[in-house]
Amino acid sequence: MSALPFSRKALEEYLYSIYKTDKLQVLEISLLGKGWHAEAWRIRVMIGSETRNLVMKFLKGEKGFGHDYPADRAQVLLLAHKDFNELPNHIKSIDVGYIDRDNKLHSVGDYEEFFILMEEAIGRPYIEDLREIKSRGYLIEHDLKRVEILANYLASIHREKFFGDDETKMRLYFRRIRDLVGHGEMIFGVIDSAYPYQNPYTKQLKTVERKVIEWRWRLKQYWHRLCNVHGDYHPFNIRFTEKDELVLMDRSRGRWGEAADDVSCLAINLLWFALLDKGSFKGPFAELFSSFINHYIKETNDEELLKVIQPWFAFRALVIASPLFYPENPESVRNALINFAVNVLDLDLFEIDKLQELLV
């Protein structure tokens, strides 16, 4: 940064809002220091008749360390604001805030919880399509049309590759695969939070953890694949209008990632319904699974997908096999999904026609 992104006037207006006094003047702003993670500015200010030295700190995102996105940096600073003031002998945090698009400063220091306000989604959840197919027992042309729409949509967004420099591209791809393994919402986090500490699957879960660490290193060579993604492309987040217009919800974990994340997310739900329907990879959902992946590859020419999708499949399988998230799953379905999570990680190349072997 090394240059303040706001004016002295904007700073004074912000400090007025914090100290609730008209007798306030910013006397001096100077760079206090900067390092790998952060940059700090000393602000000498007159408040009433008292002169104080304050420090304003910014985190950096361009060097990684999990600070890549503004939301990452917000998390660190919001936590620091609370924690600094609860530790004896620690310097006090006065406020935490943000700079808006007009370079004005705003306080959020009295936060307790956050929310997002959104539009209401229209259309019918795609999960209802899957339930209808299971009840009907066979596919109709409209089912195949919609799965092609879903594949075409992913192909269209995945064509947008990261447009920055290679160093940033590599860093963000490494971030995505690190999150896949260790994020609180992904493999390690799901195992810790969505499975009881003592459970019948502990041996298999430990095996998945060991194998995905190897996959993390294997995937690093594919950093050129970084692209625009949704991040949680499953049937509860997908809706269709009566005119087959696609409506999506709950994009997750950042704009840039691995295409296999999205493809596996929808595909694993088709495998899940095949297991619920036939107890194996057979029937209409097996056909739908194959149609979805084959159409996606046809649209993208991304044969390489089949070399990287394995750990993403493992993650998604663990989610659906979770007794917390899906307590209604028959034990046979849960076992098959956990077997799939373990066995798919042994493949160098994912092949649809050998999927049934991975369930046992």
Buried (B, 14 or more C-beta within 10 A) or exposed (E): EEEBEBEBEBBBBBBBEBBEEEEBEBEEBEEBEBEEBBBEBBBBBEBEEEEEEBEBBBBBBEEBBBBBBEEBBBBBBBEBBEEBEEEEEEEEBBBBBEBEEEEBBEBBBEEEEEEEEEEEEEBBBBBEBBBEBBEEEEBEEEBBEBBBBBBBBBBEBBEEEBEEEEEBBBBBBBBBBBBBBBBEBBBBBBBEEBBEEEEEBEEBBEBBBEBBBEBBEBBEEBBEBBBBBBBBBBBEBBBBEEEEEBBBBBEBBBBBBBBBBBBBBBBBBBBBBBBBBBBBBEBBBBBBBBBBBEBBBEBBEBEBBBBBBBBBBBBBBBBBBBBEBBEEBEEEBBBBBBBBBBBBBEBEEBEBEEBBEBBE
